[in-house]
Amino acid sequence: MAQVEEEELTPEQLDAKFAKMKAAMQTAQLERGAATRKAKERNQQKKLNSRLLRHTGRDKLFTFRVREDLVDRAKTVAKERKEKIAAWMEAAIEAAIERHERERQGDAS
């Protein structure tokens, strides 16, 4: 069959071509969009061991964006201390909160 230029395609042919491309993306798991992202997040949540998370008290997700150099430095320190990055970050945040509370109490006196 001769190659038909897209300008010559009817709306039905364009729809069929788009549907074929979308199906190919879905089978290759390349489809983008909020629905796809949310479905992947739900599947990932199912893989987590919720019993272990509840046992450790770490059942809440707390994320934020940081500079790349800070990520590298934090991972290096956690690795040197032979700790998981999440546990080390949790301890760092707790230390910062305690310092803030001590400073606030010092200002109040």
Sequence and secondary structure as in RCSB ss.txt:
>XXXX:A:sequence
MAQVEEEELTPEQLDAKFAKMKAAMQTAQLERGAATRKAKERNQQKKLNSRLLRHTGRDKLFTFRVREDLVDRAK
TVAKERKEKIAAWMEAAIEAAIERHERERQGDAS
>XXXX:A:secstr
     GGG  HHHHHHHHHHHHHHHHHTT   SHHHHHHHHHHHHHHS HHHHHHHT  S       HHHHHHHH
HHHHHTT  HHHHHHHHHHHHHHHHHHHHHHHH 
